[in-house]
Amino acid sequence: MDINKLCIAGINYKKAEAEMRGLFAIDNAQHGSILSAAGFLGINEIFVLSTCNRTEIYAIAEDSDVLINLLCSQTAGDAETFKRSAYIKKGKDAVEHFFNVGAGLDSQILGDYEIVGQLKTAVKFAKQQGKIGANLERLVNSVLQASKLIKTNTQLSGGTVSVSFAAVQYIKNHVKNIRDKKILLLGVGKIGSNTCKNLVDYLHTNNITLINRSEEKAFGLAAELNLRSASIDQLDTEIKAADIILVATNAGEPVIMASHVKDAGTKMIIDLSLPCNVEESARSFENIQVVNVDELSKLKDETLAKRQAEIPKAKAIIAEVMREFFEWYELRRHVPVLKDLKVKLRQIHSYSIIHTDPSYSLETLDIKIQQVVNETAGKMKTTNLKGCHYITAINEFMRTG
């Protein structure tokens, strides 16, 4: 991997609202199609990170337009729309951006640690398709290492602020007599499960019904938390019965339609999905309040203020781990030259050019060769003169051998 060819093309909450971001959100099937198509274009290292905050395509590629076209070939949005709100990062700028994303510094809710699980899932999927090489994997691991160090040594992710918790806090701030309200949660994936546990822990209610397309997952979580679950076939009935509905389904199309809530009483609907999984026209009814992830992110409290103060510490940790990564990368870049140098020094000895003493043992030779290789590696680390150092090493070996 040539680090200078690392390219990121993305959109996020900073310039694109939820509705636009939804046009470029992808699921596993779309992710797989992008990875397959990339291979035909000669792009062998690539993955896509798609969350409620962002959609970013990461690849070792010459041209960002190729990446944008790849992404848009599998989404509802087109390349021109994407470019109007997009950012392009290359080389070291791309590496730094990746570290900031992994740390939660670039999240809509500062320090939101849910990004780590989303990143791991995206990379794991791409690795299973053979699209993560050794160098890119090392970069990913370095990003995760920095994220872990930041979580351990700073308060950037301190407190309980994430998208799933923000939903619960919104309910707490806007709904009275919560225990008397019937809550319906659609979708029990990662974010849905976190939201469900936060509902129980912070609202102190078990008046919650879970629905998931894979019914056994809803049944299992309901049993664990002493809640109720229902079949997807009962969706219409459960929507009508609920006072508060949380949607974390991440389906390609809306799952709650205007027809579901028409004449169904007063309801608060919180949509955590991207693309939005509540039909837009549902907002037109006076008795229906629909809240999306952008509206939740405006939540401000003391926890977020404390997190802001931790940014310099997080940046310092990122700088150190980045430095270590680039040192590793530079040494790995020189590995072929150093291997060749070792072979060449052995050849020089075997041809008896410099040493004919039979008492000169192989062990002594190995020690001498390794010393020369190590010294050469050190010089290559500080300057980019491979050829000069290669020749110098041979001359030094012959002179002192």
Secondary structure, 3 states (H helix, E strand, C coil): CCHHHEEEEEEECCCCCHHHHHHCCCCHHHHHHHHHHHHHCCCCCEEEEECCCEEEEEEECCCHHHHHHHHHCCCCCCHHHHHHHCEEEEHHHHHHHHHHHHHCCCCCCCCCCHHHHHHHHHHHHHHHCCCCCHHHHHHHHHHHHHHHHHHHHCCCCCCCCCHHHHHHHHHHHHCCCHHHCCEEEECCCHHHHHHHHHHHHHHCCCCEEEECCCHHHHHHHHHHHCCEECCHHHHHHHHHHCCEEEECCCCCCCCECHHHHCCCCCEEEEECCCCCCECHHHHHCCCEEEEEHHHHCCCCCHHHHHHHHCHHHHHHHHHHHHHHHHHHHHHHHCHHHHHHHHHHHHHHHHCCCCCCCCCCCHHHHHHHHHHHHHHHHHHHHHCCCHHHHHHHHHHHHHHHC
